Amino acid sequence: MSKSKVEPIVNDWMSRIKAGIEYRKRFSTRQKWNEYRDMYRGKWNPSLVPVNKVFALGRALVPRAYFKAPRIIVTATRPDMVWHARVVEAIDNALVKQAHLKLAIKQAIIDAYLCGVGPIKLGFDSEFGYLPEQSVTESGETVTQVSRTERGETLEYNQGVRPGMPWALRVRPEDVIVPWGASDPHSLPWIAHYVLRPLEDVQQDQKYDRKATAELKGTRMPSMEDVRRTPFRPREERDKDIPLAELYEIRDAKRKQVLTICENKLLLAADDSLQTIGLPWEFIIFNTDPEFFWAIPDVSIIEDQQKELNQTRTQASRHRAVALLKFLYLRGKLKPEELEKFLSSEVGPAVAIDDTENIGSAVMELQPHVPIDFQRESLAILNDMREGLGFSSNQLGEFTPRSGKSATEAMLVQQGFEARNDERRDIVADVICSIVRKWNSFIFKFWSSSRVTQIVGPEGSTHWVAYTGDQIAGEYDLSVDVESGIPITSGLRYQMGKDLFGALNGDQLINQMLLRQILLEAYTPVDPRVEQLLTGPPEPGMAQAIAKERQPQPIIDRGGKGSAGGRAGSSPEHPMEFQQMIRRFRGGM
């Protein structure tokens, strides 16, 4: 593209970006974000005695809003796609773990708590823009992920971004720029991401225009955001001497394009292959502003109460310091050695005074009173803070101190506790489903080579299935199931094994030897010798009983070599082909 055509494009987008930064400055709490983060970190004025409720309430919010072990449930929208959905479900749950989605969600929740908006950026393969035409493998890996420089260095080294795989990363709210006047995150005409990359990486990245990158100076331009107080962020503080490139990565929803601008030069302008279902961004927002994109942080609601609580506690501490027991004595009435006895820690010292007529005025005790109002004021402030976040009153999840904990009150507490958390959890669940839905659109589009996953067949056995992205492509309903994704601890594994043994012991359709092995494995962490209990020959008569109880092999085909029926398709090395799986599970075989 000629320079005469590039300059108007760059000028137009930089003008929009400046307007977006001004929009954030005027209609968000951006000027307070660093202060809120310092509150959360516990960085207070040394003269204060802080009570860090910003941190305490924030840490209480996170585990109640996110899912400890989310499991994605995929439901087919057509009857003929049931087994397609099983494969997609297995893929999605593996991706949630491999891409560390839970970490990104937790970080975005903290951002929403402190800044009002928790941005999460989605992508595929490359962190800085995926171009399918630069793929060098059938799995979709691009040159920026697999190639190395002359010194053997990689251009992308974020551990959360894997070659040929979808990803989701938390982005700092101040690095996100939206159009002036934007209010709905789901209808943004464009979004820009402010990125800092080492100049050397930018110049060697093949997705960028080589002529444009060769002209980059690598010195950071004066920031358009006047609230940035330090020239370097903490993560770049140690690398002041490394030239950095200041990039603006723009996703244009109107033209379905991705553009990258640096130092008023257009480095990239291409079709955006990631805009399969809207923009590749998601946002966690708990307190939506009805007019503006930049939502209301929870901390802004309790900021004044936090400062007042610190002031109250500081005043109470100072009152307590001056309220220590003190004495007044008349000079000359007590000799120095007698005064020393009086102030000693000995029990029952005899102190002599010279003036027996005024013995009562020789020494006077002073013990100032610490006002009890400080405690009442602190409790009132704490109640205001909890109420601002929905953490107070009996129906909202607290017992009242004036009544007993009756069954009715306990029920109200539980109902209130669930009600106040349901909305935030629903928001997080919707974001997770949206992320996975966009991930699915990426893999449907880019996974052209055969991959393998494991599913459970209709007869209850596991099967390894080979598939490609276009074979599983389709419309699916997604939901997050919390209960089925609970972490499996050793105690829970033991209890489940025990319950399974109690329910199926003696059932002739169940493999009794395997059933006992499952139960004994639960004891392995306690005593590894339990594994030896089934290695010896059974007692006389026991072999016949076990053989009688064992499940007949033809009922369940476990596939693979050596299995009953000799059918292949149950191992990673010899997986079942996707179409074969569909025909078989539909009764076609």
C-alpha positions in Angstrom: 0.0 0.0 0.0 1.4 3.4 -1.0 2.3 6.0 1.5 -0.4 8.3 0.2 -3.0 5.7 1.0 -1.5 4.7 4.4 -1.3 8.1 6.0 -5.1 8.9 5.9 -5.8 5.4 7.4 -3.3 5.9 10.2 -4.4 9.5 10.9 -8.1 8.4 11.0 -7.4 5.5 13.4 -5.1 7.5 15.7 -7.8 10.2 15.9 -10.3 7.6 16.9 -7.9 6.1 19.5 -7.3 9.5 21.0 -11.0 10.1 21.3 -11.4 6.7 22.9 -8.7 7.5 25.5 -10.4 10.8 26.3 -13.7 8.9 26.6 -12.2 6.6 29.2 -10.6 9.5 31.0 -13.8 11.4 31.4 -16.3 8.7 32.0 -14.5 6.1 34.0 -12.6 6.0 37.3 -9.3 5.6 35.5 -7.6 8.2 37.7 -8.4 6.1 40.7 -7.3 2.6 39.4 -3.8 2.8 40.7 -5.0 4.0 44.0 -7.5 1.2 44.3 -4.7 -1.3 43.4 -2.5 0.1 46.2 -5.5 -0.3 48.6 -5.8 -3.9 47.6 -2.1 -4.4 48.0 -2.1 -2.8 51.5 -0.1 0.2 50.6 -1.3 2.9 53.0 0.1 6.1 54.5 2.5 5.1 57.3 0.7 7.4 59.6 -2.5 5.4 59.4 -3.6 2.2 61.2 -5.4 0.6 58.3 -8.2 -2.0 58.3 -7.8 -3.3 54.8 -11.4 -4.2 53.9 -10.8 -3.6 50.2 -8.5 -6.7 50.2 -10.7 -8.7 52.5 -13.9 -8.1 50.6 -12.2 -8.6 47.3 -10.8 -11.9 48.3 -14.2 -13.0 49.6 -15.7 -12.0 46.2 -13.4 -14.0 44.0 -14.1 -17.6 45.2 -17.8 -16.8 45.2 -17.8 -15.6 41.7 -15.6 -18.0 39.8 -15.9 -21.8 39.5 -13.3 -24.0 41.1 -13.5 -26.7 38.5 -15.8 -25.7 35.7 -17.1 -28.4 33.4 -18.5 -27.4 30.0 -21.7 -29.2 29.0 -22.3 -29.3 25.2 -25.7 -30.1 23.9 -26.5 -30.7 20.3 -29.2 -28.5 18.7 -30.1 -31.3 16.2 -30.7 -35.0 16.9 -28.1 -36.1 14.3 -25.4 -34.1 16.1 -25.6 -35.9 19.5 -22.3 -37.7 19.1 -20.7 -34.6 17.5 -21.5 -32.8 20.7 -19.8 -35.6 22.8 -16.6 -35.0 20.9 -16.8 -31.2 21.2 -17.5 -31.5 24.9 -14.4 -33.6 25.5 -12.3 -31.1 23.5 -13.7 -28.1 25.3 -13.1 -29.4 28.8 -9.5 -30.3 27.8 -9.0 -26.8 26.5 -10.3 -25.2 29.7 -7.5 -26.9 31.6 -4.8 -26.6 29.0 -5.3 -22.9 28.4 -5.5 -22.1 32.1 -8.8 -20.4 31.6 -9.5 -20.4 35.3 -6.5 -18.2 36.0 -7.6 -15.6 33.4 -11.1 -15.6 34.8 -9.8 -15.0 38.4 -7.6 -12.2 37.2 -10.4 -10.6 35.3 -12.7 -10.8 38.4 -10.1 -8.8 40.3 -10.0 -6.2 37.5 -13.7 -5.9 37.5 -13.7 -5.4 41.3 -11.0 -2.7 41.2 -11.6 -1.1 37.8 -15.1 -2.0 36.8 -14.1 -4.0 33.7 -12.2 -7.2 33.4 -11.1 -7.6 29.8 -10.2 -11.1 28.4 -8.6 -11.3 25.0 -9.1 -14.4 22.8 -6.9 -15.7 20.1 -5.5 -18.6 18.2 -1.8 -19.6 17.9 -0.2 -16.1 17.8 -0.6 -13.6 20.7 -0.2 -10.7 18.3 -2.5 -11.6 15.4 -3.2 -14.8 13.6 -2.8 -15.0 9.9 -3.8 -18.4 8.4 -1.8 -17.8 5.3 1.4 -17.9 7.4 0.6 -21.4 8.7 3.4 -23.8 8.3 1.7 -27.0 9.6 -1.7 -28.6 9.1 -2.5 -27.9 12.7 -2.4 -24.2 12.1 0.9 -23.2 13.7 2.3 -20.0 12.2 5.9 -19.0 11.6 5.8 -16.6 14.6 5.3 -19.6 16.9 7.5 -22.3 15.4 10.3 -20.4 13.7 13.4 -19.1 15.5 15.7 -16.2 15.0 19.4 -16.5 13.9 20.3 -16.7 17.6 17.8 -19.5 18.2 15.3 -17.3 20.0 11.5 -17.5 19.6 9.4 -14.5 18.7 6.5 -15.5 21.0 7.2 -16.9 24.5 4.0 -16.4 26.5 3.4 -19.7 28.2 -0.3 -19.2 27.9 -0.2 -19.2 24.1 0.5 -22.5 22.5 1.1 -23.1 18.8 -2.0 -24.1 16.9 -4.3 -23.8 20.0 -6.9 -21.2 21.1 -6.1 -19.1 24.1 -7.6 -16.5 26.5 -5.5 -13.9 28.3 -6.3 -11.3 30.8 -5.6 -7.7 29.6 -5.1 -4.6 31.8 -8.2 -2.4 31.6 -6.1 0.7 30.8 -4.7 -1.1 27.7 -8.1 -1.4 26.2 -9.6 1.4 24.1 -13.2 1.5 22.8 -15.0 4.1 20.7 -16.2 7.3 22.2 -19.8 6.8 23.5 -19.6 3.0 23.5 -21.9 1.4 26.1 -22.5 -2.2 25.2 -19.4 -4.5 25.1 -21.3 -6.8 22.7 -21.9 -4.2 20.0 -18.5 -2.5 19.8 -17.7 -1.3 16.2 -14.0 -1.6 17.0 -11.6 -2.2 19.8 -8.0 -1.3 20.2 -5.3 -3.0 22.4 -2.3 -1.0 23.5 0.7 -3.4 23.4 4.4 -3.0 24.3 6.8 -5.4 22.5 10.5 -5.4 22.2 11.5 -3.6 19.0 13.6 -6.6 17.9 10.6 -8.9 18.1 8.5 -6.5 16.1 11.1 -6.1 13.4 11.5 -9.9 13.0 7.8 -10.7 13.0 6.9 -11.7 9.5 3.3 -10.7 9.8 4.3 -7.0 9.8 5.3 -4.9 6.8 9.1 -5.1 6.7 9.6 -1.6 5.2 7.5 -0.1 8.0 9.2 -2.0 10.8 12.6 -1.0 9.5 11.8 2.6 10.1 10.8 2.2 13.7 12.9 3.9 16.2 12.0 1.8 19.2 11.8 4.9 21.5 8.5 5.1 23.2 6.3 8.0 22.0 4.9 10.4 24.6 1.9 8.7 26.0 -1.5 10.1 25.1 -2.8 9.1 28.5 -1.8 11.7 31.1 -2.7 9.5 34.0 0.3 7.2 33.5 2.7 8.6 36.1 5.7 6.4 35.5 7.6 6.1 32.2 7.9 2.3 32.7 5.5 -0.2 34.1 6.8 -2.6 36.8 7.4 -5.5 34.4 9.6 -3.2 32.2 11.5 -1.5 35.0 14.4 -3.8 34.7 14.6 -3.4 30.9 14.9 0.3 30.6 17.6 0.0 28.0 15.7 -2.4 25.8 14.0 -0.5 22.9 10.3 -1.1 23.0 7.7 -0.6 20.3 4.4 0.9 21.3 1.7 -0.8 19.2 -2.0 -0.3 18.8 -3.7 -3.5 17.6 -7.2 -2.7 16.2 -10.0 -5.1 15.5 -12.5 -3.5 13.1 -15.8 -5.2 13.3 -17.3 -3.2 10.5 -14.8 -4.2 7.9 -13.7 -7.5 9.6 -10.1 -6.4 9.6 -7.2 -6.4 12.0 -4.7 -3.5 11.9 -1.5 -2.7 13.8 -0.1 0.8 14.1 3.2 1.9 15.6 4.8 5.3 15.5 2.2 6.5 13.0 3.1 3.6 10.6 0.8 0.9 9.5 2.5 -2.4 10.2 -0.5 -4.7 9.4 -3.8 -4.5 7.6 -5.4 -7.8 6.9 -8.7 -9.7 7.1 -9.4 -10.7 10.6 -9.9 -14.5 10.6 -10.7 -14.5 14.3 -13.9 -12.5 13.9 -16.0 -15.7 13.5 -18.5 -14.8 16.3 -18.0 -11.1 16.9 -14.8 -9.6 18.2 -12.4 -11.9 19.9 -12.8 -10.2 23.3 -14.9 -10.9 26.4 -15.5 -8.7 29.5 -16.4 -9.5 33.1 -18.6 -6.6 34.3 -20.4 -6.8 37.6 -21.8 -3.3 37.9 -22.9 -2.1 34.5 -23.3 1.6 33.9 -26.5 2.2 31.9 -24.8 4.8 29.7 -21.1 4.1 29.5 -18.9 1.1 28.6 -16.7 1.8 31.6 -18.6 0.2 34.5 -18.6 1.0 38.2 -15.9 -0.7 40.3 -16.9 -2.2 43.6 -14.1 -0.5 45.3 -15.4 3.0 44.3 -18.6 2.2 46.2 -16.7 1.5 49.5 -13.8 3.9 49.0 -15.0 6.6 51.3 -16.0 4.1 54.0 -12.6 2.4 53.8 -10.8 5.8 54.3 -13.2 6.6 57.2 -12.6 3.3 58.8 -8.9 3.8 58.6 -9.3 7.2 60.2 -11.5 5.9 62.9 -9.1 3.1 63.8 -6.2 5.5 63.7 -7.9 7.9 66.1 -8.9 5.0 68.4 -5.3 3.8 68.4 -4.0 7.3 69.4 -6.6 7.6 72.1 -5.5 4.2 73.5 -1.9 5.3 73.5 -2.7 8.4 75.6 -5.1 6.5 77.8 -2.4 4.6 79.6 -2.4 4.8 83.5 -0.5 7.9 84.6 0.3 9.6 87.9 0.7 13.2 89.2 2.8 13.8 92.3 3.9 16.9 94.1 7.6 17.7 93.7 9.5 17.3 96.8 6.9 15.1 98.5 8.6 11.8 97.3 12.3 11.1 97.5 13.8 9.7 94.3 14.3 6.2 95.9 10.7 6.2 97.1 9.4 7.2 93.7 11.3 4.4 92.2 9.6 2.0 94.6 6.2 3.5 93.7 6.8 2.9 89.9 8.3 -0.6 90.4 6.6 -3.8 89.4 7.0 -5.3 92.9 3.9 -6.3 94.8 3.1 -4.3 97.9 6.1 -1.9 98.1 6.2 0.5 101.1 6.6 4.1 99.9 7.4 6.8 102.4 6.3 10.4 102.0 7.4 13.4 104.1 4.0 15.3 104.3 1.5 13.2 106.2 -1.1 15.9 106.4 -1.5 16.1 102.6 -0.9 12.5 101.8 -4.0 12.4 99.5 -2.7 15.2 97.3 0.9 13.9 97.1 0.0 11.4 94.3 -3.0 11.6 91.9 -3.9 8.8 89.5 -4.9 9.7 85.9 -6.5 7.1 83.5 -8.2 8.8 80.5 -11.3 7.1 79.0 -11.2 5.6 75.5 -14.6 6.6 74.0 -16.7 3.5 73.1 -18.1 5.5 70.2 -15.1 4.4 68.2 -16.3 0.8 68.2 -19.8 1.6 67.3 -18.6 3.9 64.5 -16.4 1.1 63.1 -19.2 -1.4 63.1 -21.5 1.1 61.3 -18.8 1.7 58.7 -18.2 -2.0 58.2 -22.0 -2.5 57.8 -22.1 0.2 55.2 -19.3 -1.4 53.2 -20.8 -4.9 53.3 -24.2 -3.5 52.3 -22.6 -1.6 49.3 -21.3 -4.9 48.0 -24.4 -6.9 49.0 -22.8 -8.6 52.0 -25.1 -7.6 54.8 -28.5 -8.0 56.5 -30.1 -11.3 57.4 -31.7 -12.0 54.0 -28.3 -11.2 52.3 -26.4 -13.8 54.2 -25.8 -12.8 57.8 -27.2 -13.8 61.1 -28.6 -11.0 63.2 -26.8 -10.8 66.6 -30.1 -10.1 68.4 -31.8 -13.4 67.7 -31.0 -17.1 67.8 -30.1 -19.1 64.7 -33.4 -20.8 64.1 -34.1 -23.1 61.3 -36.1 -20.4 59.5 -33.3 -17.9 59.9 -30.8 -20.4 58.7 -32.9 -21.0 55.6 -33.1 -17.3 54.9 -29.4 -16.9 55.3 -28.7 -19.7 52.8 -31.2 -18.3 50.4 -29.8 -14.8 50.7 -26.2 -16.1 50.4 -27.1 -17.9 47.1 -29.1 -14.9 45.8 -26.4 -12.4 46.2 -23.8 -14.7 44.5 -26.0 -16.0 41.7 -25.8 -12.9 39.6 -22.1 -12.6 39.7 -21.7 -16.4 39.1 -24.1 -16.1 36.2 -22.1 -13.3 34.7 -18.9 -15.4 35.0 -20.6 -18.5 33.6 -21.9 -16.5 30.6 -18.4 -15.2 29.9 -16.9 -18.7 30.1 -19.5 -20.0 27.7 -18.9 -17.2 25.3 -15.1 -17.8 25.4 -15.6 -21.5 24.7 -18.1 -20.9 22.0 -15.5 -18.6 20.2 -12.8 -21.2 20.8 -15.0 -23.8 19.1 -15.4 -21.5 16.1 -11.6 -21.3 15.9 -11.0 -25.0 16.0 -13.8 -25.7 13.5 -12.1 -23.3 11.1 -8.4 -23.9 11.7 -8.0 -27.6 12.8 -7.7 -29.2 9.4 -5.4 -32.0 10.4 -6.6 -35.1 12.3 -6.6 -35.0 16.1 -7.6 -37.5 18.8 -9.8 -37.2 21.8 -11.4 -39.6 24.3 -15.1 -40.0 24.8 -17.5 -42.3 26.6 -19.6 -44.5 24.4 -23.3 -45.4 24.9 -22.3 -48.7 26.6 -20.2 -46.8 29.2 -16.8 -47.7 27.8 -14.2 -45.1 26.7 -13.1 -44.7 23.0 -10.4 -42.7 21.3 -11.8 -40.9 18.3 -9.9 -39.2 15.4 -11.6 -36.0 14.1 -11.0 -32.8 12.2 -12.4 -29.4 12.7 -14.8 -29.5 9.8 -16.2 -32.9 10.9 -17.4 -31.6 14.3 -18.4 -28.1 13.1 -22.0 -27.1 14.0 -24.2 -25.2 16.4 -24.2 -26.3 20.0 -25.7 -25.1 23.3 -23.1 -24.6 26.0 -23.5 -24.4 29.8 -21.3 -24.5 32.8 -21.9 -27.4 35.2 -20.4 -26.7 38.6 -21.3 -29.9 40.5 -19.9 -32.4 37.9 -16.6 -30.5 37.8 -15.8 -30.6 41.6 -12.2 -31.3 42.4 -11.7 -35.1 43.1 -9.8 -35.3 46.4 -8.4 -38.5 47.9 -11.2 -38.5 50.4 -13.9 -38.1 47.8 -12.3 -40.8 45.6 -12.4 -43.2 48.6 -16.0 -42.4 49.4 -17.0 -42.8 45.7 -15.2 -46.1 45.5 -16.8 -47.4 48.7 -20.3 -46.4 47.4 -19.6 -48.0 44.1 -18.5 -51.2 45.7 -21.6 -51.3 48.0 -23.9 -50.8 45.1 -22.4 -53.2 42.6 -20.8 -55.9 44.7 -22.1 -59.3 43.5 -23.7 -58.0 40.4 -23.1 -60.6 37.7 -23.0 -57.9 35.0 -20.1 -56.1 36.7 -16.4 -57.1 36.5 -16.0 -57.9 40.2 -12.2 -58.1 40.1 -12.0 -54.6 38.6 -14.5 -53.4 41.1 -12.3 -54.5 44.0 -9.3 -53.1 42.3 -11.0 -49.6 42.2 -11.8 -49.8 45.9 -8.3 -50.8 46.9 -6.7 -48.0 44.8 -8.4 -45.5 47.1 -6.3 -46.9 50.0 -3.0 -46.6 48.1 -2.0 -43.2 49.5 -2.4 -44.7 53.0 -0.5 -47.9 52.4 0.9 -48.8 48.9 0.8 -52.5 49.8 -2.9 -52.7 49.2 -2.1 -53.1 45.5 -0.6 -56.5 46.3 -3.8 -57.9 47.7 -5.0 -59.0 44.2 -1.8 -60.2 42.8 -1.8 -63.7 44.4 -3.9 -66.6 43.3 -7.4 -66.6 44.9 -8.3 -69.0 47.6 -9.8 -72.4 46.7 -13.3 -72.0 45.4 -13.0 -68.2 45.1 -11.8 -68.3 41.5 -15.0 -70.0 40.4 -17.2 -67.5 42.4 -15.4 -64.5 40.9 -15.6 -66.0 37.4 -19.3 -66.5 37.8 -19.7 -62.9 39.1 -17.6 -61.3 36.4 -19.3 -59.4 33.6 -19.7 -61.4 30.3 -17.1 -59.9 27.9 -19.2 -59.6 24.8 -21.5 -57.1 26.5 -18.9 -54.3 26.6 -16.5 -53.9 23.7 -13.5 -52.0 25.0 -11.9 -52.0 21.5 -8.2 -52.1 20.7 -5.9 -55.1 20.4 -6.6 -57.9 22.7 -10.2 -56.8 23.5 -13.2 -58.9 23.0 -14.4 -58.9 19.4 -11.0 -57.6 18.2 -12.4 -54.3 17.2 -9.9 -51.5 16.8 -10.5 -47.9 17.8 -10.0 -47.5 21.5 -6.3 -46.5 21.8 -4.5 -43.2 21.0 -2.3 -45.1 18.6 -5.3 -46.7 16.8 -8.2 -44.3 17.3 -11.6 -44.9 15.8 -12.3 -42.7 12.8 -15.0 -40.1 13.3 -17.4 -41.3 10.7 -16.9 -44.8 11.9 -17.8 -43.7 15.4 -21.0 -42.0 14.2 -22.2 -45.1 12.3 -21.4 -47.4 15.2 -23.0 -45.4 17.9 -26.1 -44.8 15.8 -26.5 -48.5 15.3 -25.0 -48.6 11.8 -22.5 -51.4 12.7 
